[in-house]
Amino acid sequence: MSTQYIRNFAIIAHIDHGKSTLADRIMEMTSTVSNRESSAQQLDDLAVEKAHGVTIKSRAVRNYYKDDKDQEYQYNLIDTPGHVDFNYEVSRSLSATDGVLLVVDATKGVQAQTVANFRLAKEANLTIIPIINKIDNQMADVEKTSEEILALDSNFEASEILKISAKSGLGVDDVLLAIRDRIPAPIGDPNASLKALVFDSKFDPYKGVIVQVRIFDGTLNAQSELLFMANQVTTTNKEIGIFTPQMTNLKALSAGDVGYIVTGIKDANTVRIGDTVTLAKVPIQDTLPGYQQVEPMVYAGLFPKNTEYKDLKNAIEKLALNDAAFQYEPEQSEALGMGFRGGFLGIFHLQIIRERLLEEFALEVLTTMPNSTFRISLKNHANPIYVENPIRFPYWADIERVEEPFVHAKMTLPNDMLNDIMRLAEGRRGTLEDLDTLGSMLVVTYRMPISEIAYDFFNELKSASHGFATLSTEIAGYDDSDLVKMEIAIDYGNVDALTMIIHRHKVDRIAQDTVNKLRDLVPRKLQAMPVQAIVEGRVVARENIPPLRKVAAKGTTVSKKQQQLRRSGQAKSNIELPQAVFDAILDMNN
């Protein structure tokens, strides 16, 4: 099909404003799916996506639209992730489009994620079509919502705002026409050298890495030898095609098309989102802009619970092949045994991995306290070391300097919530960098340590702002921090799985809260067990886990005292730690 009849677009919105519902209606009204095949959230494959109502993996689907002149158009709808942890994937997905549908709920108006997504689309120089959804709802305030949209951008005009109900299909015909008339056709030369952007990838155990691509220039034929430019990897593709929304193979993809490539590559880490694909025999010289190596922001231990290490190993290997952002390595814990140290994009990403292990592999895991990477300069050592595991934090007397990674945390929020959000950010060791306005909203930027935002800052932000604020982050490098290692000893034996790195000014509070939690949550034994928090060789907090209730001795030949002494001879290091212990400590640190 000629590029003049192709439209590549995405739908962006605040959570629960109707993005997935509008995508469903577009696919139904273009006969991409039949009524029999239709279901809610059709572009969300994972069970956890439907459970949370959040898109995690990008998807693309080709729709065919016929206008009133019987001219057929190719509409490539590229779905985008909907959580701050997957912000980079959102930006790459938008790079594959030429325009966006900005959906706003008429009952809620412009909210923070609306503004954040609008800003991403604006920075990418995309055509933006504003849409007010749920106009048939009794709580809808269309006029006020329209004013808020107009305040976002001086280029918006009231006549351009579409008013629809995605649930009933009211007004969606006008959306299909607006896509044809307002979103520009892709610009590209089918005869030039191949230049394609990887905006998503997944792993199939039989087919290898499958990437989703937007073709900017050239033509891609089946069985072509390709070069992935980031890692200089060559491979002959096994299959190419499009999503309809099922995978449908084709003989060729040309400039302007969006589709998939079955690479046959078995190493999932070889191909990354944002990579540029070209032909190995006639490669292009310059890659497409914006590629970044995705680095984990938090690390946590994953240990088997009521299952074998081998089963967890197999499950994690399969999961990592389908989630290239998830990284892992084996880890040994004295308290929890063999497990893995996982690297995650954020705490929500960690939660998704835990839920997928349970949903897809029926495995429950114990998760240790998340932490970030620390850069430590030692006395009499020229080069600093990088520590991801708190257990490997050096002895305090050998440390000359500790640095931790910081981010620029950009928050979009309503005017009246500024004080609450500033109080929250500064309580997390944030430093104000910038304060700006965008429409009726404020954009406030703080420089903050990753360790302070990784755990639950996003949820705290939503709670403080009643869901009206959003967050995007950008790595800001390392900076000095007064951090110390806090070790936990139960019954005088160190429990390595509970070791954590915290800021010195939080030591007293966190130490006392931790021993109080452990006193209530660690399973009791026949003897009382002391719980101690130790920092730099000094016990800073202590509580006793009470013993089990004493029972009367049975029989007359052995005294009660002798019986209890025999039982108390059990190994003191045999401490069972339920997941409730780690969850409670995580909640406490937030």
N, C-alpha and C positions, 0 to 999 in steps of 0.2 A: 504494500500500500504506500502511496506517495506520502511524504512527511506532512504535507499540508492538511491531510485528513487524520493526523495523529494528535492526541492530547494526552500529556502526562501530568497527573495532578495527585495531590494528597488531601486528606481531610484532617484538620487540626482543631482541637477544642480542649476546654477544661474537662476534667473527669466528670462523667455522668451528664454531659451536655448533649449527647446523642450522636457521637461520631460513628460508633459501630452500627447504630440503627440506620443512619443515613447511608452508610456503605451497603447494608443489606438491601435497602430500597433501590439503590442505583443498580445493583446486580439483578434484582427482580425485574425492574422496569426496562432493562436492556436485554432481558431474556437470557442472561448469563447463567442463572440457575432457575429451575422450574419450581412451581409451587410445591411439588412433592419433595424436592431436594432442599427447599428453603428451611432455615433454622436461624435462631438468634445468634449473634456474634459469629457469623460464618467464617470470618477471617482469623478467629482466635482458635488455634489448634489445641493448645495445651489446656489441660483441665484446670491448672492453677490460674490461667488467664481468665477463664469464665468464673472461677470461684472468687477472684479478687475484682473482676470487672475492669481489668487493666491489661492493655496490649503489651506483651513483653518482646515478642519477636516480630520483626517487620514482615509484611506479606505484600505481594503484588498480584493483581488479577486483571486480565484483559477483558473489556466489555466492548460490544459492538452496538453503536447507536445510529438509528436511521432518522433523519430529520423529515420535515414535512415535504421536502422535495425528493425524498427517497434516496438521498445521498448518505452513504454509510461512513461513519467515523469510528476510529479505533480509540477507545478511552482506556488508558492504562491507569488504574487506581492503585497507588502505592500506600499501603497502610503504615502507620508509624507507631513506635512504642509510646506508652503514656506515663512513664514514671521518671523522676529525676535521675535515678541510677543509670538509665539507659539514654541519657541526653545525647551522647556522641552518636548513637545509632539514629536518633531523630534527625540530627544535622546531616548525616550521610543520606538518609532517605529523602530529605528535602532537596539535597544536591542532585538527585535523580529526577526531579520534577521541574515543570515550567510554571506551575501555579498551584494555589491551595484554596480550599474551601474553609473559611474560618467560621465555625459553628458556635453560636452563643445561645444559651438557654434563656427563653423569654421570662421564665419564672425566677431566674437568679441573676441575670444581667452579666456584664463583663466581670470575670473573676481573674485571679492572678495567673493561672495557667493560660488563660486566653491571651493575656498580655505577653507572657513569656513566649508562647508559640508565635504570636504576631511578630514579636521582635526577631525571632529566628528566621521567619519567612522574609521579613523586611531586609535583614542582613544578607540573605541569599538572593536579593533582587527578584523575588518571585511576584507574579500577579496574584493579588489577594481578592477573593470574592467573599464579602461578608454575608452571613446567613443567620437569621433569627429563627430558632427552632422552638417547637412546642407552643405555637401561637394559639392552639385550640385548648390549651390548659386553662382552667378557671383562674389560676393564680398568675397568668401571664400579664406582664406589663410591657407591651411591645414598644410603646412610645418612649419610655424611659430607657429601655435596652437599646433602642435606635440611637438615642442621644449619646449613650456611653460608647457605642461603636464609632460614631462620628468624631468623638473626642480623641480616639486612638490615632487618627491620621487625618490631616487636613485635606488629603486627596480623596477621601471617601465622600460620596454624595448620597443623600437620603434615597434618591431614586434607584441607586445601585444595590441597596440592601434587599436581599430576598427574604420573604417571610413564608415559612413552611411548617409542616408537621411531619417529621420523618416517620413517625409511628404509623400514621394513617396514609401517608403518601401525598398529602395535600401540598401542592406547590413544588413537588420534586421535579415535575416536568420543566419548570422554569430553571431549575438548577442544571438540568441536562442541556438546555439551550445556552445558559450562561457559560458552561464549560466550552461549548462549541465557539461562542462568539467572543469571549473575553480572554480565555487562556491561549497564549500564543502557541502556534505549531512549533515543534522542535526544529532547530537549525542544525544541519549536519550533511556531510557529503558521503553518500553510499560508496563512492569510488575511491575515497581516501584510505589511508592506512587505518587499521582497526584501532579505535580508542573506546574503551568501555570502563564504567565505574562499578565496582563491587559494593552494593549497599546492604547486602545481608548474605549470610552463609549458614549452612547446616551440614551435619554429617549423616550419611546413610551407611550402615555397616556393609552393604553390598556394593553400592555405587561410589563410595568415597565422599569427598567434599562436593556439595552442590551449592553453587553461588548464584545469587540473583544479581543481574546486571542491567544497567542502562547503556545502550549503545549510543555514543555521541558521534562517532565518525566510522565510516567503513562498513563492511559486511562480514558477518561471522557465519561460516559454513560448518556443517557437521563434520567431525573428524579432522578439524584443523589443529595444527600445532600452536599452542598458545604460550605466552610469556606473562607471568604475574610479576610485575615490576618491583614490588616492595622487597621481596626476598629472591628475586631473579630465578624463579622456578619455572621450568618448562614442562608442559604436558600436552598430550593429544586428547581433546575432549571426546567423551564417549557418547554424548547426546546433548542436544540443545532444544529449547522449546519455550513455551509460555504457560502461565497458570490460567485456568478457565473456570473455576479456581483450581481444578485438579491439574496435575502436570500433563501437558500435551506436547509431544515432540514435533519439531519442525525441521526442515532442511536448511533454513537460513534465518538469521536475524539481521536487520539492516538498521542504518542510522535512524534514531528516533524510537526504536523498539525497546521494550522492557521484557526481559525473559530470564531463563535460567541456563546454567551450563553445568552438566555433570562432568566433573574434571577427572575423576578416577584417582585423585590424590588421596592417599590413606592417612597422611599426617594432618590433623585438623589445625595445627598451629602454623602450617605453611601459608595459608591464605587468610587474609584479614579483611575486615570491613574497611572500606575506603581505598582498597588497593586498585591499581590500574591494570587492565588486561589489554594486551596487544598481540599481534601475530609474531611468532618467534622468528620467522624468516624476514619479515619487513617491519621491524619494531619502530614505534614512534620514539622520539628523543625525550620529550618532557611528559612527566606524569600529570594526572589531574590533581588540582590543588586540594589541600585539606586532610591528607592522610595522616593519621596518628597511630602510634602503637598503643593499644589499650592496656593500661597498667592497673592492677588491682589497687583499691583504696584501703581495704581492710583485709586482715587475715584472721582466721579462726581455726581451731582444731575440730576435726570430725572423727568421732570414735564410734565403733559398733555398740549397739545396745541390744542385748538378747539375741545376738546373731554372730556369725563368724566373720572374721577379718577378710577372708577370701571373698565372701559375698559382697561386702562393702567395696572391696577393691574392684571387683568386676563392674558393680553398679556405677562407681565414680568414673571409671575409665569410659564407659558408654555415655555417661552424662556429659563429660568433658568434650567428647567428640561432637555433641550437639550444641554445646555452649562454649564457643571459643574464648569468651571472656573469663571463664572459670578456670583457674589454675590450681594445681595441687602437687604435693610431694609427700612421701611417707614420713610419719612421725611416731616416735616411741614415747609413751608416758608411763611412769612408774605406777600411777594411780589408775589409769584407764587402759593401759596396754597398747597394742599396735593400732595406729589410725593414720589420719592424713592431716596435713596442714593445707588449708584451702585459701586461695586468694579470690576476693570478690569485689565487684564494683561498688558495693555499699551494703548496708544492713538488709535492705529489701531483697537484693540479689541473694544474700545468704539465706533469707527466709524462703525464697523461691526454690533454691537448691535443696533445702531440707524437705520442703513439701513435695518436690518432684521425686526425691529418693523414696518417700513414703508412698506416693501415688503410683509411681511407675515401677518401683522395685520392691514395694512392701517392706522397706527397711526403716527402722527408727534409729536415729543417731543422737549421740550426745555432742553438744556443741559447746566449746570452751569460750572464754571471754574474747571477743574480737579486739584486735589492735592494729595499728598501722606500722610502717617501716621506720626504724630509727637509725640515724647516722651518728656514730659515736667515735670521738677522737680519744685515743688512749695515750697515757703518758709513755714517753720513749718509743712511740710508734709514729712513723711518718704519714701513713695513709689511714684514713678513717675506715671503720667497718660498718656494714649495714646489717641490722638485726630485725628480723620479722617475728621471731618467737621470743616471748618474754623470758623463757627458761635460759636462753643463751645471752641474756643481758649480762655484761661483764661485772666483775666484783667492783663495788662502789669506789674503793680506794684507788683503783687503777684508771678511773675515768677522769679525763681532763675536760671534756665538753660533750654535751648531748644535744642533738638537733632532731627536730621532727618535721614532717612535711606539712605545708600550709596550702590553703586554697583561697582564691577570691570567690567568696560566696555572694552571689547576686540574688537578692530577694525582691520580688514584686508584690506590693501590698497596698491596701486602701489607706488613705490619709490618716483616718482616725485610729489606726492600729500601730502607728509608728512607734509610740512610746513602749508598748508591750514587746514589739519585735526587737527594738534596740536593747531593752532590758534582758531579753532572752539571749541575744547574740553576745552581749558584753559579759553575761554570766558564763558563757562558754569560751572565754578568753579571746573574744573577737575585738578587732580594731577597725573603727570606721574609716573607709577609704573614699567613698563617694555617695552622694545623695542627689537623685535626679527625678524628674517627673516625666510620665508618659501617659497622656490623656488624663483621666481622673485618678490614675494610680501613681504610687511612688516606687522608684527603683533604688534600693539601698544596697551598697556593696561593702562587705566586711572582709578583712583578712583574718582567717580563722584556722586553727590546727585541724587537720583531718580527724585526729582522735576525738575531738569535741563534737564533730558533726556526723561522724560515721555511724554511731550507735543508734540514736533515735532522734536526731535533731529535726529531721524532716517531719516526723510525726508531732514533735513538740511545736514546730512551726505551724502546722495545720491546726493543732489544738488552740494555740494562742491567738490565731487569726480566724478561728471558726471556719477553716477551710478556704479562706479567701487569699492566702499568700502562697507563693511558689518559690522554688529554689533552683538555681543552676550554679554549677561550680566549675572552676578552671584552676588547674595546678599552678601554684605560686612559688614552688621551690621549698628548700629547707631553711629553718631558722632556729636560733638557740631556744631551749626550753629547760627549765629546772625540773627534770623528771627523775623519779626514783623507782626502784623495783620493790614491790611489796610481796613478800612470800607468806603463805599461809601454812601453819603447822597444826595438824590435828593429832592429839595424843603424842606430841613431841616428834612427830614425823612429818617432814615437808610434803605437801601435796602439790606436785609441780603443775597439775592442770589448773590450779587456782591462782597461779602466779600472775600478777598484772603490773603494768607500768602506768604510774599515775603522776600528776603534777604535785610538787611538794606541798603546796598550800591546801590540797585536798586530802592529805594523808590522814589527819586525825578523824575527819568525818567518815571517810570511806572505810578506814580500818575498823572503827567501832561499829559501823553499820554492817560490815562484812561478818565480823565475829558474831554479832547478834543474829544475823540471818542463818549462819551455819549452826548456831546453837539450836535453832528451831527446826532445821531441815535435814541435818545429817542423821541417818538412822542411829538409834542408841544401841549401846552394848551393856553388858552387865556392870562394867565399871564406869565411873565418871571419866570423861575425856576433855582435857583442856583444848581450847581453840585459840591460837595466837596469831596475830598479825605482826610480821617482823620486817622492819625497814632499816637498812644499813647496820645490821647486827643487833638492833635494839627492838625489844617487844613494845609496840605502841598501843596494843589493845588485846584484851584477853577476856574470854568467857568460858564457862564449863558446860559441856553437854551432859545433862543429868543421866544417871544410870537407869537401866530398866528397873521396874519394881521388883524388889527382892521377893522370892518365893520360898516357902518353907521347905526344908530339906526332907527328902523321902527316905524311909528306912532308918534303921537304928545303928547300922555298922559304921556309917560315914557321917561325920558331923556336918552341920550346915556350913560352918566356916571352911572346912576342908573342901567341900563341894564347890563353893564359890571361888576359892583360890585356884582350883583346878580349871574352872571355866575361864577365869581371868588370864590364864596363861596362853590364850589364843593370840595369834600374831596381831600386833597393834597396827601394822601397816595395811591390814585388810579392811580398808574403809570403802564403803559403797557410796557413790555420789550420784544421786538421781539428777535428771535434767532440770528439775525444779531448782536445784542449787545454782546452776549456771544462769537460768532465767531470772532468778531473784536478784543475783548480783548484777546482771545486765540492767534490769529495771532500776536498781538502786543507783547505779552510776549515771543514769539519765536524770 
